């Protein structure tokens, strides 16, 4: 050890040869004077205005209806109409087709803000925007876009029909079949766990046109309610009760051949691509949910007194609240990083999986703690805090379970390091 120290001292005192100073002036990361890289909290003026508008709508219009919608397990039609009136059902759709022509991040902001008040309304808006509208914009023909996107932006709710009794996480094991009959396709089968389906007017149905080709036979079809879609059962759920989740039956459902989206046999690619994007929306929903529970419970801890002081000032409570705030911030950074990467055309599948997984963990954790912070009052329905906890559980299940997200992340790590 002594010899090592002597060698170190000798090296330190030995005259050093001057070397050229390395500069980074050619790097694209160098900023001109006064210009710095924006943080993930940096939003455009349009995005800030949208956040404020959605927050007002959620507080003033949705808020007073939340408890009744939850108790009745139904979405108030006035809330749905309000979403259309506010331009929140065609956020990325072009103005030419009746939309708001805003960014993907704008859609994520809307989902987050709605979830702070009611995650049921949030997921309705999310599925409609990040799944239904995006499929038409990305894979639809000009004729299909002109036909369906104005309706989706102005009056018709959309529903994404993929899951079945035997195909949940293994989505491509679906049994719904489609056979060609002249200039129509005839669909037979059923779907389960279909969001928005009770109120929807437009449905994207995934069916296999050639089972011998496996998942390569899966095709996406656009259908409307008046074609004969049967709503067989509306589920009674633990949480997000106002959001409809139904079983659908297709009995010789005839769909015009012109309603095939993206081409025959391309449904599997559409589903994979769109669910990767949709996971960012669910991350935003879970983030908003957690923030909503936090916002309700924390002020209570500073008004409720025990042993002569506010319970929020006890060190044990302070530590829990601080940790929850950290969890919220990490979920927020993951979510908006994934959203910005998607907008920039960068790879985002791993980041979306991380955001969705972690935001769902944080949502359950923070909403559960929020109940405890409010004590007995938090356990009652009066405050609405317990609803956030009930609603949080679905985050670990839909649009890819938590285990599926972890598997996706692990595959990217394996690819990088093996």
Phi, psi and omega per residue, in radians:
X1 nan -0.730 -3.129
X2 -1.094 -0.732 -3.139
X3 -1.120 -0.618 3.096
X4 -1.112 -0.754 3.124
X5 -1.107 -0.757 -3.140
X6 -1.071 -0.775 3.116
X7 -1.057 -0.671 3.139
X8 -1.157 -0.729 -3.141
X9 -1.172 -0.738 -3.131
X10 -1.060 -0.724 3.136
X11 -1.168 -0.622 -3.108
X12 -1.238 -0.563 -3.095
X13 -1.592 -0.209 3.126
X14 -1.192 2.394 3.113
X15 -0.993 2.331 -3.090
X16 -1.756 2.465 3.093
X17 -1.322 2.324 -3.140
X18 -1.219 2.360 3.107
X19 -2.087 2.737 -3.131
X20 -1.123 2.418 3.095
X21 -1.333 2.245 -3.131
X22 -1.380 2.278 3.105
X23 -2.047 2.835 -3.079
X24 -2.185 0.527 -3.039
X25 -1.167 -0.352 -3.138
X26 -1.541 -0.090 -3.104
X27 -1.281 2.432 3.097
X28 -1.186 -0.211 -3.141
X29 -1.389 -0.244 3.131
X30 -1.193 2.342 -3.123
X31 -1.877 2.548 3.022
X32 -1.183 2.848 -3.054
X33 -0.977 2.222 3.113
X34 1.564 -0.101 -3.115
X35 -1.915 2.200 -3.126
X36 -2.238 2.785 3.098
X37 -1.170 2.369 3.138
X38 -1.275 2.644 3.056
X39 -1.448 3.035 3.102
X40 -1.285 -0.124 3.037
X41 -1.575 0.111 -3.095
X42 -1.588 2.075 -3.118
X43 -2.189 2.670 3.102
X44 -1.207 2.860 3.110
X45 -1.036 -0.675 3.123
X46 -1.114 -0.728 3.139
X47 -1.176 -0.659 3.087
X48 -1.135 -0.736 3.122
X49 -1.122 -0.698 3.105
X50 -1.080 -0.798 -3.136
X51 -0.996 -0.795 -3.127
X52 -1.128 -0.702 -3.136
X53 -1.170 -0.762 3.130
X54 -1.155 -0.673 3.140
X55 -1.088 -0.739 3.107
X56 -1.128 -0.784 3.139
X57 -1.069 -0.794 -3.115
X58 -1.103 -0.735 -3.105
X59 -1.249 -0.803 -3.001
X60 -1.466 -0.649 -3.048
X61 -1.746 -0.846 -3.095
X62 -1.342 -0.788 -3.038
X63 -0.835 -0.882 -3.113
X64 -1.141 -0.270 -3.071
X65 -1.789 -0.120 -2.983
X66 -1.024 -0.880 -3.048
X67 -1.125 -0.751 -3.139
X68 -1.148 -0.714 3.133
X69 -1.122 -0.672 3.112
X70 -1.160 -0.796 -3.134
X71 -1.130 -0.698 -3.115
X72 -1.485 -0.155 -3.124
X73 0.946 0.810 3.126
X74 -2.664 2.619 3.140
X75 -1.535 2.251 3.103
X76 -1.173 2.186 3.141
X77 -0.974 -0.516 3.135
X78 -1.157 -0.546 3.102
X79 -1.216 -0.767 3.116
X80 -1.061 -0.817 3.137
X81 -1.103 -0.641 3.120
X82 -1.094 -0.660 3.097
X83 -1.091 -0.726 3.083
X84 -1.156 -0.779 -3.108
X85 -1.086 -0.566 -3.122
X86 -1.436 -0.055 -3.129
X87 1.338 0.400 -3.062
X88 -1.655 0.083 -3.122
X89 -1.933 0.173 3.046
X90 -2.626 0.860 -2.960
X91 -1.058 -0.764 -3.127
X92 -1.657 -0.144 -3.129
X93 -1.192 2.494 -3.098
X94 -1.114 2.649 3.109
X95 -1.077 -0.566 3.141
X96 -1.053 -0.521 -3.135
X97 -1.832 0.327 3.017
X98 1.625 0.060 -3.100
X99 -1.621 -3.066 -3.113
X100 -1.597 -0.226 3.107
X101 0.929 0.847 3.132
X102 -1.879 -3.080 -3.067
X103 -1.469 2.885 3.031
X104 -1.077 -0.696 3.107
X105 -1.065 -0.565 3.079
X106 -1.071 -0.710 3.101
X107 -1.110 -0.703 3.134
X108 -1.148 -0.687 3.085
X109 -1.063 -0.777 -3.136
X110 -1.081 -0.767 3.136
X111 -1.076 -0.779 -3.138
X112 -1.090 -0.836 -3.082
X113 -1.144 -0.688 3.094
X114 -1.118 -0.671 -3.096
X115 -1.188 -0.407 3.092
X116 -1.119 -0.431 -3.138
X117 -1.830 -0.831 3.121
X118 -2.663 1.870 3.114
X119 -1.053 -0.388 3.108
X120 -1.164 -0.802 3.101
X121 -1.160 -0.660 -3.132
X122 -1.044 -0.828 -3.086
X123 -1.224 -0.524 3.063
X124 -1.085 -0.809 3.114
X125 -1.159 -0.689 -3.104
X126 -1.111 -0.936 -3.128
X127 -1.040 -0.728 -3.129
X128 -1.073 -0.744 -3.079
X129 -1.465 -0.962 -2.988
X130 -1.383 -0.352 3.104
X131 -1.831 -1.134 -2.992
X132 -1.135 -1.014 -3.116
X133 -1.038 -0.714 -3.089
X134 -1.143 -0.659 3.107
X135 -1.085 -0.795 3.127
X136 -1.125 -0.743 -3.119
X137 -1.172 -0.619 -3.028
X138 -1.550 -0.688 -2.999
X139 -2.007 -0.243 -3.095
X140 -1.316 2.657 3.028
X141 -1.282 2.929 3.097
X142 -1.018 -0.669 -3.133
X143 -1.171 -0.743 3.124
X144 -1.136 -0.717 3.112
X145 -1.093 -0.773 -3.126
X146 -1.150 -0.520 -3.107
X147 -1.406 -0.786 -2.966
X148 -1.736 -0.634 -3.040
X149 -1.107 -0.689 3.063
X150 -1.072 -0.633 3.100
X151 -1.169 -0.741 -3.126
X152 -1.188 -0.514 3.121
X153 -1.410 -0.432 -2.982
X154 -1.969 -0.483 -3.023
X155 -2.751 -0.402 -3.000
X156 -1.860 2.156 3.094
X157 -1.346 2.516 -3.127
X158 -1.845 2.673 -3.123
X159 -2.386 2.383 -3.071
X160 -1.809 1.990 -2.971
X161 -1.951 1.569 -3.134
X162 -2.075 -0.909 -3.019
X163 -1.137 2.585 3.116
X164 -2.415 2.990 -3.135
X165 -0.955 -0.601 -3.092
X166 -1.898 0.093 -3.126
X167 -2.389 1.613 3.068
X168 -1.815 -1.625 3.060
X169 -1.098 -0.613 3.053
X170 -1.529 1.221 -2.964
X171 -1.075 -0.482 -3.024
X172 -1.541 0.178 3.012
X173 -1.569 0.255 -3.045
X174 -1.041 2.577 -3.059
X175 -1.878 -0.137 3.128
X176 -1.121 2.314 -3.046
X177 -2.045 2.637 3.063
X178 -2.314 2.306 3.122
X179 -2.154 2.456 -3.129
X180 -1.311 2.368 3.084
X181 -2.459 1.573 -3.101
X182 1.183 -2.178 3.141
X183 -1.700 0.412 3.089
X184 -2.297 2.828 2.920
X185 -1.965 2.428 3.132
X186 -1.922 2.098 -3.057
X187 -1.883 2.348 3.053
X188 -2.319 2.396 3.138
X189 2.583 -2.862 3.140
X190 -2.606 2.784 3.104
X191 -2.259 2.628 3.104
X192 -2.243 2.753 3.066
X193 1.085 0.675 -3.035
X194 -1.608 1.963 -3.109
X195 -1.231 2.502 3.084
X196 1.253 -0.022 -2.939
X197 -1.176 -0.500 -3.098
X198 -1.172 -0.615 -3.091
X199 -1.773 -0.207 -2.971
X200 -1.191 2.654 3.037
X201 -1.975 -0.327 -3.116
X202 -2.231 2.318 -3.061
X203 -2.216 2.389 2.975
X204 -1.832 1.967 -3.013
X205 -1.910 2.279 3.100
X206 -1.787 2.160 -3.120
X207 -2.463 2.717 -3.130
X208 -1.680 2.163 -3.129
X209 -1.615 -0.208 -3.138
X210 -2.707 1.530 -3.099
X211 -1.005 -0.432 -3.135
X212 -1.141 -0.363 3.123
X213 -1.621 0.063 -3.137
X214 1.111 -2.405 -3.093
X215 -1.140 -0.327 3.138
X216 -1.301 -0.073 3.052
X217 -1.654 -0.121 -3.093
X218 -1.229 2.298 -3.060
X219 -2.321 2.567 -3.136
X220 -1.777 2.273 -3.120
X221 -2.136 2.445 3.024
X222 -1.671 2.237 -3.135
X223 -2.338 2.773 3.067
X224 -2.049 2.727 -3.058
X225 -0.999 -0.642 -3.064
X226 -1.254 -0.046 3.068
X227 -1.350 -0.215 3.079
X228 2.025 0.438 3.098
X229 -1.252 2.257 -3.109
X230 -1.734 2.158 3.027
X231 -1.531 1.790 -2.977
X232 -1.454 -0.638 -3.064
X233 -2.731 2.341 3.037
X234 -1.788 2.122 -3.062
X235 -1.250 2.553 3.009
X236 -1.804 2.061 -2.897
X237 -2.039 2.869 3.050
X238 -1.113 -0.850 -3.078
X239 -2.343 -3.023 -3.000
X240 0.577 0.901 -3.015
X241 -1.158 -0.569 -3.121
X242 -1.273 -0.372 3.075
X243 -1.378 2.160 -3.085
X244 -1.307 2.413 3.084
X245 -2.354 1.979 -2.959
X246 -2.281 2.819 2.927
X247 -1.641 2.332 3.133
X248 -2.024 2.466 3.056
X249 -2.029 2.426 3.073
X250 -2.096 1.973 -3.130
X251 -2.052 1.716 -3.060
X252 0.915 0.820 3.112
X253 -1.278 2.056 -3.079
X254 -1.675 2.144 -3.117
X255 -2.167 2.268 3.126
X256 -1.002 2.477 -3.140
X257 -1.027 -0.482 3.141
X258 -1.202 -0.163 -3.127
X259 -1.635 0.131 3.012
X260 -1.225 2.251 -3.103
X261 -1.742 2.164 3.027
X262 1.391 -0.040 3.126
X263 1.805 2.710 3.135
X264 -1.138 2.365 3.112
X265 1.366 0.117 -3.111
X266 -1.751 0.079 -3.077
X267 -1.105 -0.619 -3.113
X268 -1.119 -0.705 3.135
X269 -1.176 -0.709 3.116
X270 -1.063 -0.808 -3.098
X271 -1.101 -0.789 -3.137
X272 -1.074 -0.886 -3.082
X273 -1.082 -0.761 -3.022
X274 -1.297 -0.576 3.114
X275 -1.229 -0.562 3.049
X276 -1.055 -0.746 3.104
X277 -1.217 -0.729 -3.105
X278 -1.077 -0.462 -3.137
X279 -1.139 -0.484 3.072
X280 -1.183 -0.641 3.091
X281 -1.120 -0.720 3.113
X282 -1.186 -0.634 3.051
X283 -1.029 -0.745 3.122
X284 -1.127 -0.684 3.098
X285 -1.079 -0.812 -3.134
X286 -1.163 -0.649 3.077
X287 -1.071 -0.853 3.119
X288 -1.082 -0.701 3.112
X289 -1.031 -0.869 -3.125
X290 -1.067 -0.724 3.130
X291 -1.147 -0.665 3.116
X292 -1.093 -0.735 3.103
X293 -1.153 -0.749 3.116
X294 -1.045 -0.802 -3.105
X295 -1.127 -0.532 3.119
X296 -1.372 -0.687 -2.973
X297 -1.495 -0.697 -3.023
X298 -1.068 -0.812 3.107
X299 -0.989 -0.603 3.131
X300 -1.066 -0.637 -3.090
X301 -1.161 -0.340 3.139
X302 -1.666 -0.122 3.065
X303 -1.842 -0.459 3.121
X304 -1.422 2.139 -3.109
X305 -1.954 2.426 3.018
X306 -2.493 2.496 -3.133
X307 0.968 0.557 3.031
X308 1.446 0.156 3.113
X309 -2.609 2.800 3.114
X310 -1.112 2.406 -3.073
X311 -1.152 -0.428 3.120
X312 -1.245 -0.186 -3.136
X313 -1.688 -0.077 3.029
X314 -1.250 2.468 -3.039
X315 -1.029 -0.703 3.129
X316 -1.026 -0.731 3.104
X317 -1.214 -0.719 3.139
X318 -1.006 -0.747 -3.126
X319 -1.133 -0.723 3.135
X320 -1.127 -0.761 -3.137
X321 -1.140 -0.727 3.125
X322 -1.099 -0.753 3.137
X323 -1.126 -0.682 3.098
X324 -1.098 -0.697 3.113
X325 -1.110 -0.674 3.089
X326 -1.127 -0.786 3.117
X327 -1.032 -0.751 3.126
X328 -1.085 -0.737 -3.118
X329 -1.160 -0.696 3.123
X330 -1.158 -0.691 3.091
X331 -1.124 -0.682 3.138
X332 -1.128 -0.764 -3.128
X333 -1.143 -0.735 3.108
X334 -1.095 -0.746 -3.090
X335 -1.150 -0.849 -3.090
X336 -1.312 -0.459 3.014
X337 -1.125 -0.784 3.117
X338 -1.095 -0.716 -3.137
X339 -1.118 -0.781 -3.134
X340 -1.175 -0.683 3.104
X341 -1.082 -0.692 3.117
X342 -1.107 -0.775 3.130
X343 -1.080 -0.641 -3.076
X344 -1.423 -0.034 -3.136
X345 1.353 0.286 3.102
X346 -1.538 2.788 3.040
X347 -1.013 2.376 -3.073
X348 -2.453 0.053 -3.050
X349 -1.082 -0.843 3.125
X350 -1.085 -0.780 -3.110
X351 -1.133 -0.637 3.094
X352 -1.150 -0.720 3.114
X353 -1.119 -0.736 3.097
X354 -1.069 -0.802 -3.116
X355 -1.098 -0.790 -3.103
X356 -1.145 -0.788 3.134
X357 -1.066 -0.933 -3.022
X358 -1.210 -0.672 3.131
X359 -1.104 -0.619 3.115
X360 -1.223 -0.638 3.057
X361 -1.109 -0.817 -3.129
X362 -1.110 -0.684 -3.136
X363 -1.068 -0.809 3.124
X364 -1.141 -0.751 -3.077
X365 -1.150 -0.879 -3.053
X366 -1.216 -0.738 -3.138
X367 -1.163 -0.602 3.075
X368 -1.169 -0.744 3.096
X369 -1.141 -0.640 -3.128
X370 -1.028 -0.683 3.080
X371 -1.047 -0.795 -3.109
X372 -1.154 -0.667 3.124
X373 -1.075 -0.607 -3.139
X374 -1.524 -0.073 3.085
X375 1.127 -2.465 -3.095
X376 -1.054 -0.627 3.119
X377 -1.094 -0.669 3.139
X378 -1.150 -0.435 -3.129
X379 -1.405 -0.249 3.115
X380 -1.531 2.887 3.120
X381 -1.407 -0.159 -3.027
X382 -1.078 -0.718 -3.072
X383 -1.430 -0.447 -3.080
X384 1.490 -0.053 -3.129
X385 -1.176 -0.721 -3.114
X386 -1.096 -0.470 3.114
X387 -1.136 -0.663 3.103
X388 -1.044 -0.704 3.134
X389 -1.153 -0.761 3.106
X390 -1.076 -0.721 -3.117
X391 -1.206 -0.464 -3.027
X392 -1.191 -0.486 -3.005
X393 -1.087 -0.560 -3.086
X394 -1.161 -0.384 -3.120
X395 -1.059 -0.484 3.129
X396 -1.510 0.048 -3.029
X397 -2.089 -0.997 -2.976
X398 -1.468 2.816 -3.038
X399 0.920 0.690 3.120
X400 1.793 1.985 -3.132
X401 -1.102 2.928 3.123
X402 -1.053 -0.659 3.107
X403 -1.139 -0.635 3.081
X404 -1.125 -0.688 3.109
X405 -1.113 -0.770 3.126
X406 -1.107 -0.680 3.109
X407 -1.107 -0.736 3.109
X408 -1.065 -0.817 3.135
X409 -1.071 -0.772 -3.116
X410 -1.086 -0.633 3.125
X411 -1.119 -0.687 3.106
X412 -1.170 -0.691 3.119
X413 -1.132 -0.761 3.115
X414 -1.057 -0.746 3.139
X415 -1.108 -0.628 -3.096
X416 -1.294 -0.630 -2.985
X417 -1.857 -0.241 -3.089
X418 -1.595 nan nan
